[in-house]
Amino acid sequence: MSTSADRVVVVGAGVSGLAVARELAPDYDVVVLDKGGVAADTSSRASGMISLSLEPFPDGWATFALDQFRELDGRGIFSFAERETVRLVPKEDAEKYTDEAPTGGEFLTRDELLSQFPDSFGDLSAYGGGLVYDGTGYLDALDYAMTLKWQAEKAGAGIFRDHEVTGLCVDDGTVTGVDTEYGPIDADHVVYATGWKTRELLAEYVELPVRPLRWNAVVVEPESPLPDDCPLGSEPTMRVYWRPTRRGDVLIGGNEHLLSDPEETPMGVQSSFRETVLEDVAPLLNGVAGGTIRREDCCPTADCASPDGLPIIDAPDEAPDGLVVVTGLHGRGVMLSPVTGRAVRSLVTGEETPFPTSGFELARFEDRSADFEYRSHWD
Ligand SMILES: Cc1cc2nc3c(=O)[nH]c(=O)nc-3n(C[C@H](O)[C@H](O)[C@H](O)COP(=O)(O)OP(=O)(O)OC[C@H]3O[C@@H](n4cnc5c(N)ncnc54)[C@H](O)[C@@H]3O)c2cc1C
């Protein structure tokens, strides 16, 4: 474990960096540095879908993350709304699920869906039914980030905004700290949780196969509020997802795609996405056709894709000792953040994690170039 001299500098105060700080602050001198504000980049724009149980991931990830969201529920300004998720199944695909649904899901016919959620759906005539999952829910990503910050600070972490890290300090193959615009800061461990920027920031030390990734999301106010039990959902042909909000609106997201240069790309929600939402998605939900767009979210810079859709959370062999990287969260940075925090804790302390972490290792990629095809969650 740590000595009184052990300091961890975390670069990046998005949900990943904050989750790391919360995990390590009770035992280490933790300093978080962000060039902007806390969760001011991609993290505050996240839709707050918590749906790890829909994915074929090791069971331990969803369970660990859910336990943490449940434990935090009601603390500070954070609340976690547990709701089922319905993955709509087009008529032509329904037959394949009537005998056997994918692990974790239960297939309901359209009539069964309408009877289980009588006030939530609108026109489902194109669908044979839906796969219903539990162990899912939603949160407000900014409230969550602020609650992680509060907990990390309560445990002694120092979190500093407007502190750009300009370089890593390395002596004889071991990290000794970071350089910032205000001067160097010593550290025994340095964790880079800087999203897609991590590739260029650490290029001198390790090659990371990650690319910027854009998502679109809008909040629509229905003619009347959605019911309290409205499930989260997704539609596979349009590749969109939705979730209710606490005030009865609906957040609809999707249309993710890779970007070459986020800084040169207009980051507003794309008009084609806005049209899809209003014309094709809104009628699926009760009272949302004819609703009004109240808010639009797109990353101010970008989220970060990896070639296989899983993050890189590792202390790579070829990197200097004491360096940990967290990048490539691929649209799941919020829902995975408890897992991220604990995985980094394990890399720093050597403790075991209660879930498998081999899927996070950089060594799984032979090709480290950023020239890879996008692997969507939908495929
Ligand atoms: C519209 C949208 C919807 C999404 N919906 C969901 C969802 O429903 N569920 C989900 O789990 N995920 C979702 N995501 C993805 C999620 O937002 C990201 O995966 C997550 O926020 C990544 O967090 P991060 O902390 O790794 O990176 P970021 O939030 O990008 O944080 C990186 C931080 O590093 C800082 N930084 C960069 N360079 C430096 C430097 N040199 N010095 C100091 N600081 C630096 C930046 O300022 C930034 O604050 C969504 C994303 C978007 C855009």
PDBQT file of the ligand as one rigid body, heavy atoms in Angstrom, charges set to zero:
ROOT
HETATM    1  C1  LIG A 401     -23.825  12.748 -26.424  1.00  0.00    +0.000 C 
HETATM    2  C2  LIG A 401     -23.114  11.676 -25.631  1.00  0.00    +0.000 A 
HETATM    3  C3  LIG A 401     -23.848  10.690 -24.998  1.00  0.00    +0.000 A 
HETATM    4  C4  LIG A 401     -23.201   9.722 -24.220  1.00  0.00    +0.000 A 
HETATM    5  N1  LIG A 401     -23.953   8.848 -23.517  1.00  0.00    +0.000 NA
HETATM    6  C5  LIG A 401     -23.380   7.969 -22.658  1.00  0.00    +0.000 A 
HETATM    7  C6  LIG A 401     -24.172   7.139 -21.825  1.00  0.00    +0.000 A 
HETATM    8  O1  LIG A 401     -25.408   7.191 -21.896  1.00  0.00    +0.000 OA
HETATM    9  N2  LIG A 401     -23.561   6.285 -20.965  1.00  0.00    +0.000 N 
HETATM   10  C7  LIG A 401     -22.182   6.206 -20.879  1.00  0.00    +0.000 A 
HETATM   11  O2  LIG A 401     -21.679   5.403 -20.081  1.00  0.00    +0.000 OA
HETATM   12  N3  LIG A 401     -21.401   7.004 -21.656  1.00  0.00    +0.000 NA
HETATM   13  C8  LIG A 401     -21.963   7.867 -22.534  1.00  0.00    +0.000 A 
HETATM   14  N4  LIG A 401     -21.191   8.686 -23.322  1.00  0.00    +0.000 N 
HETATM   15  C9  LIG A 401     -19.729   8.501 -23.301  1.00  0.00    +0.000 C 
HETATM   16  C10 LIG A 401     -19.097   9.180 -22.084  1.00  0.00    +0.000 C 
HETATM   17  O3  LIG A 401     -19.500  10.533 -22.025  1.00  0.00    +0.000 OA
HETATM   18  C11 LIG A 401     -17.579   9.093 -22.198  1.00  0.00    +0.000 C 
HETATM   19  O4  LIG A 401     -17.168   7.759 -22.448  1.00  0.00    +0.000 OA
HETATM   20  C12 LIG A 401     -16.947   9.567 -20.900  1.00  0.00    +0.000 C 
HETATM   21  O5  LIG A 401     -17.409  10.852 -20.568  1.00  0.00    +0.000 OA
HETATM   22  C13 LIG A 401     -15.438   9.575 -20.998  1.00  0.00    +0.000 C 
HETATM   23  O6  LIG A 401     -14.962  10.118 -19.797  1.00  0.00    +0.000 OA
HETATM   24  P1  LIG A 401     -13.426  10.398 -19.587  1.00  0.00    +0.000 P 
HETATM   25  O7  LIG A 401     -13.293  10.934 -18.200  1.00  0.00    +0.000 OA
HETATM   26  O8  LIG A 401     -12.652   9.183 -19.933  1.00  0.00    +0.000 OA
HETATM   27  O9  LIG A 401     -13.053  11.484 -20.670  1.00  0.00    +0.000 OA
HETATM   28  P2  LIG A 401     -13.480  13.107 -20.796  1.00  0.00    +0.000 P 
HETATM   29  O10 LIG A 401     -14.807  13.318 -20.196  1.00  0.00    +0.000 OA
HETATM   30  O11 LIG A 401     -13.245  13.397 -22.212  1.00  0.00    +0.000 OA
HETATM   31  O12 LIG A 401     -12.411  13.754 -19.849  1.00  0.00    +0.000 OA
HETATM   32  C14 LIG A 401     -11.071  13.959 -20.232  1.00  0.00    +0.000 C 
HETATM   33  C15 LIG A 401     -10.576  15.204 -19.498  1.00  0.00    +0.000 C 
HETATM   34  O13 LIG A 401      -9.191  15.362 -19.757  1.00  0.00    +0.000 OA
HETATM   35  C16 LIG A 401      -8.916  16.742 -19.796  1.00  0.00    +0.000 C 
HETATM   36  N5  LIG A 401      -7.641  16.949 -20.467  1.00  0.00    +0.000 N 
HETATM   37  C17 LIG A 401      -7.319  16.658 -21.761  1.00  0.00    +0.000 A 
HETATM   38  N6  LIG A 401      -6.050  17.004 -21.998  1.00  0.00    +0.000 NA
HETATM   39  C18 LIG A 401      -5.540  17.494 -20.825  1.00  0.00    +0.000 A 
HETATM   40  C19 LIG A 401      -4.270  18.013 -20.437  1.00  0.00    +0.000 A 
HETATM   41  N7  LIG A 401      -3.246  18.106 -21.303  1.00  0.00    +0.000 N 
HETATM   42  N8  LIG A 401      -4.121  18.437 -19.156  1.00  0.00    +0.000 NA
HETATM   43  C20 LIG A 401      -5.132  18.360 -18.270  1.00  0.00    +0.000 A 
HETATM   44  N9  LIG A 401      -6.360  17.901 -18.602  1.00  0.00    +0.000 NA
HETATM   45  C21 LIG A 401      -6.553  17.469 -19.858  1.00  0.00    +0.000 A 
HETATM   46  C22 LIG A 401     -10.112  17.319 -20.555  1.00  0.00    +0.000 C 
HETATM   47  O14 LIG A 401     -10.260  18.716 -20.293  1.00  0.00    +0.000 OA
HETATM   48  C23 LIG A 401     -11.255  16.474 -19.988  1.00  0.00    +0.000 C 
HETATM   49  O15 LIG A 401     -11.909  17.118 -18.898  1.00  0.00    +0.000 OA
HETATM   50  C24 LIG A 401     -21.792   9.679 -24.114  1.00  0.00    +0.000 A 
HETATM   51  C25 LIG A 401     -21.032  10.668 -24.768  1.00  0.00    +0.000 A 
HETATM   52  C26 LIG A 401     -21.692  11.661 -25.494  1.00  0.00    +0.000 A 
HETATM   53  C27 LIG A 401     -20.866  12.737 -26.110  1.00  0.00    +0.000 C 
ENDROOT
TORSDOF 0
